[in-house]
Amino acid sequence: MSNWVTVSTKVRREVLEKARRYGINVSEVLRKALEEEVMRRENEELIKLLKEASKELRKISEIYGDDFVVRSIRTDRDSR
């Protein structure tokens, strides 16, 4: 079960009145927008980490050769 917290924000009165007029569920829209923003930031962070990992893998490739991973797997399988 998820833990829920209440978050409040201020919006211009006219915006809230228009949202009500259009039948917009303000809580749902705000919840969804926040969830989407968090997901977007998580994706950005993941992309950054993958780029850093890629740089490190290129360094390893430069030191040990492009086929290092293939050779390592082959050596491991042959040792069984």
Residue frames as a rotation matrix with the C-alpha (Angstrom) as fourth column:
MET 1
0.586 0.810 0.000 0.00
0.810 -0.586 0.000 0.00
0.000 0.000 -1.000 0.00
SER 2
-0.227 -0.658 0.718 1.33
0.631 -0.661 -0.406 3.44
0.741 0.361 0.566 -0.90
ASN 3
-0.196 0.109 -0.974 1.74
0.827 -0.516 -0.224 6.24
-0.527 -0.850 0.011 1.56
TRP 4
0.162 0.341 0.926 0.02
0.783 -0.616 0.089 9.41
0.601 0.711 -0.367 0.46
VAL 5
-0.521 -0.269 -0.810 0.78
0.697 -0.681 -0.222 12.97
-0.492 -0.681 0.543 1.51
THR 6
0.655 0.744 0.130 -1.11
0.717 -0.559 -0.417 16.16
-0.237 0.367 -0.900 0.85
VAL 7
-0.616 -0.787 0.020 0.63
0.728 -0.560 0.396 18.79
-0.300 0.258 0.918 -1.23
SER 8
0.529 0.815 -0.235 -0.87
0.649 -0.567 -0.507 22.20
-0.547 0.116 -0.829 -1.71
THR 9
-0.649 -0.671 0.357 -0.15
0.749 -0.485 0.450 24.94
-0.129 0.560 0.818 -4.21
LYS 10
-0.043 0.608 -0.793 -1.48
0.134 -0.783 -0.607 28.33
-0.990 -0.132 -0.048 -5.10
VAL 11
-0.587 -0.031 0.809 -2.97
0.810 0.007 0.587 29.15
-0.024 0.999 0.021 -8.48
ARG 12
-0.955 0.298 -0.005 -4.69
-0.297 -0.949 0.109 32.22
0.027 0.105 0.994 -9.77
ARG 13
-0.436 0.868 0.238 -8.38
-0.162 0.184 -0.969 32.20
-0.885 -0.461 0.060 -8.89
GLU 14
0.220 0.552 -0.804 -9.37
-0.879 -0.245 -0.409 32.66
-0.422 0.797 0.432 -12.54
VAL 15
-0.536 -0.470 -0.701 -7.44
-0.728 0.678 0.102 29.53
0.428 0.565 -0.706 -13.52
LEU 16
-0.957 0.215 0.193 -9.19
0.036 0.753 -0.657 27.46
-0.287 -0.622 -0.728 -10.86
GLU 17
-0.131 0.970 -0.206 -12.59
-0.378 -0.241 -0.894 28.84
-0.916 -0.039 0.398 -11.88
LYS 18
0.080 0.102 -0.992 -11.94
-0.996 0.036 -0.076 27.97
0.028 0.994 0.104 -15.53
ALA 19
-0.853 -0.431 -0.295 -10.76
-0.419 0.902 -0.108 24.50
0.313 0.032 -0.949 -14.54
ARG 20
-0.700 0.666 0.256 -13.97
0.033 0.388 -0.921 23.94
-0.713 -0.637 -0.294 -12.60
ARG 21
0.096 0.756 -0.648 -16.03
-0.724 -0.394 -0.566 25.27
-0.683 0.523 0.510 -15.51
TYR 22
-0.028 -0.199 -0.980 -14.38
-0.917 0.395 -0.054 22.71
0.398 0.897 -0.194 -17.82
GLY 23
0.883 0.460 0.098 -14.82
-0.454 0.779 0.432 19.92
0.122 -0.426 0.897 -15.29
ILE 24
0.133 -0.926 -0.353 -11.10
-0.280 0.306 -0.910 19.44
0.951 0.219 -0.219 -14.82
ASN 25
0.913 0.028 -0.406 -10.09
0.349 0.462 0.816 17.31
0.210 -0.886 0.412 -11.88
VAL 26
0.652 -0.667 0.360 -7.38
-0.598 -0.745 -0.297 19.64
0.466 -0.021 -0.884 -10.55
SER 27
0.428 -0.489 0.760 -5.96
-0.666 0.398 0.631 17.10
-0.611 -0.776 -0.156 -8.10
GLU 28
0.660 -0.131 0.740 -5.58
0.400 0.895 -0.198 14.49
-0.636 0.427 0.643 -10.84
VAL 29
0.868 -0.338 0.364 -3.98
0.216 -0.402 -0.890 16.95
0.447 0.851 -0.276 -13.26
LEU 30
0.524 -0.697 0.489 -1.48
-0.821 -0.566 0.072 18.17
0.226 -0.440 -0.869 -10.65
ARG 31
0.467 -0.313 0.827 -0.69
-0.374 0.777 0.506 14.61
-0.801 -0.546 0.245 -9.51
LYS 32
0.770 -0.112 0.628 -0.15
0.550 0.615 -0.565 13.47
-0.323 0.780 0.535 -13.09
ALA 33
0.818 -0.482 0.314 2.00
-0.138 -0.695 -0.706 16.50
0.559 0.534 -0.635 -13.96
LEU 34
0.424 -0.674 0.605 4.20
-0.888 -0.176 0.425 15.94
-0.180 -0.717 -0.673 -10.92
GLU 35
0.508 -0.194 0.839 4.57
0.000 0.974 0.226 12.23
-0.862 -0.115 0.494 -11.67
GLU 36
0.867 -0.154 0.474 5.48
0.494 0.141 -0.858 12.98
0.065 0.978 0.198 -15.29
GLU 37
0.694 -0.638 0.334 8.07
-0.538 -0.768 -0.348 15.57
0.478 0.062 -0.876 -14.24
VAL 38
0.364 -0.552 0.750 9.65
-0.693 0.378 0.614 13.16
-0.622 -0.743 -0.245 -11.76
MET 39
0.633 -0.087 0.769 9.79
0.391 0.894 -0.220 10.49
-0.668 0.440 0.600 -14.47
ARG 40
0.905 -0.303 0.300 11.35
0.150 -0.432 -0.889 12.95
0.399 0.849 -0.346 -16.91
ARG 41
0.496 -0.741 0.453 14.03
-0.855 -0.508 0.105 13.86
0.152 -0.439 -0.885 -14.37
GLU 42
0.406 -0.312 0.859 14.69
-0.320 0.832 0.453 10.19
-0.856 -0.459 0.237 -13.59
ASN 43
0.819 -0.065 0.570 15.11
0.524 0.489 -0.697 9.53
-0.234 0.870 0.435 -17.31
GLU 44
0.780 -0.569 0.259 17.53
-0.334 -0.730 -0.596 12.44
0.529 0.379 -0.760 -17.63
GLU 45
0.343 -0.653 0.675 19.55
-0.872 0.045 0.487 11.09
-0.348 -0.756 -0.554 -14.70
LEU 46
0.542 -0.091 0.836 19.58
0.115 0.993 0.033 7.61
-0.833 0.078 0.548 -16.22
ILE 47
0.918 -0.213 0.335 20.75
0.326 -0.077 -0.942 8.96
0.227 0.974 -0.001 -19.57
LYS 48
0.579 -0.733 0.356 23.54
-0.747 -0.653 -0.129 10.84
0.328 -0.191 -0.925 -17.82
LEU 49
0.281 -0.451 0.847 24.63
-0.621 0.588 0.519 7.68
-0.732 -0.672 -0.115 -15.97
LEU 50
0.728 0.028 0.685 24.52
0.398 0.796 -0.456 5.64
-0.558 0.604 0.569 -19.18
LYS 51
0.875 -0.450 0.181 26.68
-0.085 -0.509 -0.857 8.21
0.477 0.734 -0.483 -20.97
GLU 52
0.333 -0.771 0.543 29.21
-0.941 -0.237 0.240 8.07
-0.056 -0.591 -0.804 -18.12
ALA 53
0.384 -0.140 0.913 29.20
-0.190 0.956 0.226 4.27
-0.904 -0.260 0.340 -18.23
SER 54
0.936 -0.002 0.352 29.68
0.339 0.273 -0.900 4.37
-0.094 0.962 0.256 -21.98
LYS 55
0.648 -0.746 0.153 32.75
-0.623 -0.635 -0.457 6.59
0.438 0.200 -0.876 -21.57
GLU 56
0.142 -0.591 0.794 34.22
-0.838 0.355 0.414 4.17
-0.526 -0.724 -0.445 -19.05
LEU 57
0.595 0.131 0.793 33.53
0.168 0.945 -0.281 1.20
-0.786 0.301 0.540 -21.32
ARG 58
0.950 -0.304 0.073 35.28
-0.006 -0.252 -0.968 3.01
0.313 0.919 -0.242 -24.18
LYS 59
0.335 -0.864 0.375 38.32
-0.938 -0.344 0.046 3.48
0.089 -0.367 -0.926 -21.94
ILE 60
0.186 -0.211 0.960 38.34
-0.401 0.875 0.270 -0.24
-0.897 -0.435 0.078 -21.14
SER 61
0.872 0.202 0.446 37.97
0.303 0.491 -0.817 -1.03
-0.384 0.847 0.367 -24.82
GLU 62
0.780 -0.625 -0.013 40.93
-0.464 -0.564 -0.683 1.20
0.420 0.539 -0.730 -25.64
ILE 63
0.074 -0.774 0.629 43.10
-0.966 0.100 0.237 -0.50
-0.246 -0.625 -0.740 -23.01
TYR 64
-0.258 -0.131 0.957 42.10
-0.311 0.949 0.046 -4.14
-0.915 -0.285 -0.286 -23.54
GLY 65
-0.995 -0.086 -0.049 40.86
-0.070 0.257 0.964 -4.12
-0.071 0.963 -0.261 -27.13
ASP 66
-0.436 0.885 -0.161 37.43
-0.874 -0.375 0.308 -4.08
0.212 0.275 0.938 -28.72
ASP 67
0.136 0.500 -0.855 36.92
-0.333 0.836 0.436 -7.82
0.933 0.226 0.280 -28.26
PHE 68
-0.764 -0.509 0.397 37.69
-0.503 0.084 -0.860 -7.84
0.404 -0.857 -0.320 -24.52
VAL 69
-0.129 0.808 0.575 34.15
-0.908 0.137 -0.396 -8.73
-0.398 -0.574 0.716 -23.49
VAL 70
0.681 0.371 -0.631 33.91
-0.654 0.697 -0.295 -11.51
0.330 0.613 0.717 -26.09
ARG 71
-0.166 -0.840 -0.516 37.26
-0.276 0.542 -0.794 -12.95
0.947 0.010 -0.322 -25.00
SER 72
-0.723 -0.087 0.685 36.27
-0.685 -0.036 -0.728 -12.76
0.088 -0.996 -0.033 -21.34
ILE 73
0.312 0.915 0.255 33.01
-0.893 0.374 -0.250 -14.61
-0.324 -0.150 0.934 -21.93
ARG 74
0.589 -0.148 -0.795 34.75
-0.465 0.742 -0.483 -17.23
0.661 0.654 0.368 -24.07
THR 75
-0.523 -0.852 -0.026 37.43
-0.395 0.269 -0.878 -17.76
0.755 -0.449 -0.477 -21.40
ASP 76
-0.475 0.433 0.766 34.78
-0.839 0.041 -0.543 -18.13
-0.266 -0.901 0.344 -18.72
ARG 77
0.623 0.768 -0.151 32.76
-0.774 0.576 -0.265 -20.64
-0.116 0.282 0.952 -20.76
ASP 78
0.347 -0.560 -0.753 35.84
-0.388 0.645 -0.658 -22.65
0.854 0.520 0.007 -21.69
SER 79
-0.644 -0.656 0.394 36.87
-0.597 0.110 -0.794 -22.93
0.478 -0.747 -0.462 -18.05
ARG 80
0.082 0.777 0.624 33.66
-0.964 0.220 -0.147 -24.80
-0.252 -0.590 0.767 -17.13
